[in-house]
């Protein structure tokens, strides 16, 4: 039985999608901003949904190689997961590197206050990574984890050019990003777009471009970087079922904004909705991943969960 708290939305691929009925949601004719339907509502632990390991973070820290006295920008770092690991590297040092955390979501930056409380508020910057407020030659190193793909394809070069501008001479840019190929790019894109559609992340569906490995190499070089290096590649296992909380994170945040807290009934119904959407995502992934690519993508079907492993990479380059 469909709870009264839920309403029918639409049918897709033989399944039914439900969404919460919230009176305060804007109508389709109202202006929808990136923040309304982007990361201000995507309140999840990305390390969980991306199945990120300590070893992968250790490799990122080694690529950044933070040293006392350096000025480092953690770009698009949201709630501060990268910054937290960089600070661990120098815990025993008397002097920490000076780290700035930049993100365009005020909600994510607010979350960072609990995650990295030692960072001064003046070092938490709300801004677009393509147009930062920093002077030329400010930073020794810039690091961006899983941020390039959040920007439309035609805008991604602007990110690299801007990072080049704010880096000191011979400064280092470190990127952690998807590194797909021509065979896997469209499949991965379609599965993630379906996830974003189910979750109501309108702008993510429209704006994201998931880069190939050769895209990243070209962006580094066109952005004015030399000695570009593939530092570390890995294949994290992604799960459709693990996304169940993310698939209702927008509704959760809207209810929280409206009422302060959620009732037990609302929490139960959100869990039900998350499972329903995860089931639809699983069904879609099962149909979308071609049989001939399943071995390459390390595809596994567990009935209620589809798992596969896209290639990711940590790359670095130096300002020319």
Secondary structure, 3 states (H helix, E strand, C coil): CCCCCEEEEEEECCEEEEEECCCCCCCCCCCCCCCCCCCCCCCCCHHHHCCCCHHHHHHHHHHHCCCCCCEEEEECCCCCHHHHHHHHHCCCCCCCCEEEEEECCHHHHHHHHHHCCCCCHHHEEECCCCCCCCCCCCEEEEEEECCHHHCCHHHHHHHHHHHHHHEEEEEEEEEEEECECCCCHHHHHHHHHHHHHHHCCHHHHHHCCCCEHHHHHHHHHHCCEEEEEEEEEECCCEECHHHHCHHHHHHHHHHHHHHCCCCHHHHHHHHHHHHHHHHHHHHHHHHHCCHHHCCCCCCEECCCCEEECCCEEEEEEEEC
